[in-house]
């Protein structure tokens, strides 16, 4: 081995020691968060440790998907008042990010054997899942929990009818539209595990983040490109730049641009269009600072929606959030595939929306002006809102969700009790207890 190679090995070993020490400090920190006494090794730290929680919220993804659990936090805080909640993260950065969001118990378990140790050492009752992560199948192996899929929104994207729904004991859905979506797309599925709870996140009062303007405020809220072709519903790379330039050129609107958090990902097909839109809005803001156009990348979409007069969006949960929160305001839905019949079939929301595709994008400004003056789609949106969310008033979705979790706990306890009784009845007699023949 050369001197340089030896030096590299030494440096690598030192770096490895630093990472290992840092990792062990993190484990001790996580343990101390629960008043645990860490033992030697990593898995042993969580062996036979009792954690005062009935509900496990499982989040295995990294911080790029933090929004999926973040919008559930206010509702989970309410649930925590009734039944103690433990949030389990499998990513160290996500663990730190989640801890900054909540005072609820949060635990970082990187390795599967650590997850096993915690699960087998405690009598958790229900596990809640906020997405379709492949790593959800790790806790699904534990048979004494009732596993409930929540997802993180309600939309007509095909991912909202995932075949993974079959793996969970229950799937909480917003309303009849979600049930129909599952039944339309899945085979060998009877829908018996689907439970309607509305959309609890929409009951939360969010702070106002957009100042009112004397001009009508138009929100453009495109989704991202998805992780595969059939999940690509974004308008950014098709119509996004044109929509923004039209709104700014009209000279009568204030524009709020609030894209999906992932549109700026390096290498994404939307990155170039997103950058062009941001540059265009910044230029317009410099020219007319009094108009206060907004590029909003951080605030919750639910806080932005409430102060806008109309919205342009794609097939996504954002469009349905707007339908729920701002039913009487014009909604524009894009169709990158230029297939109106398919759009109406897969996204019933389109019937109450003004559709932007290649045949209408050039006349979008005129259609928008007409919709703001006389909204011909309003009554249809009111009907469609009930189809997606049920006839629920503010606050009722949250209460229905909390009751559904209570029912899940009761169902789980009853199932465990019946299993234990069956095992006891089937146990062979102890030695020496058999009656004489």
Secondary structure, DSSP 8 states (H G I E B T S, - for coil): --HHHHHHHHHHHHHHHHHHHHHHHHHHHHHHHTT----SSSGGGGTT-----SEEEEE-S-GGGHHHHHTTHHHHHHHHHHS-EEEEESSHHHHHHHHHH-SSEEEE--SHHHHHHHHHTS---EEEESS--TTHHHHTT-TTSEEEE--S----SGGGG-GGGGGSSEEEESSHHHHHHHHHH-SS---TTEEE---GGGGS-----S---SSEEEEEE-----SSGGG----IIIIIHHHHHHHHHHSSEEEEE---TTTT-TT-TTHHHHHHHHHHHHHHHHH-GGG--EE-SSS-HHHHHTT-SEEEE-SSHHHHHHHHH-TTSEEEEE-TT--HHHHHHH-GGGGGSEEESTTTGGGHHHHHHHHHHS-TTHHHHHHHHHHHH-S--TTHHHHHHHHHHHHHHHHHHHHHHHHHHHHHHHS---TT-S---
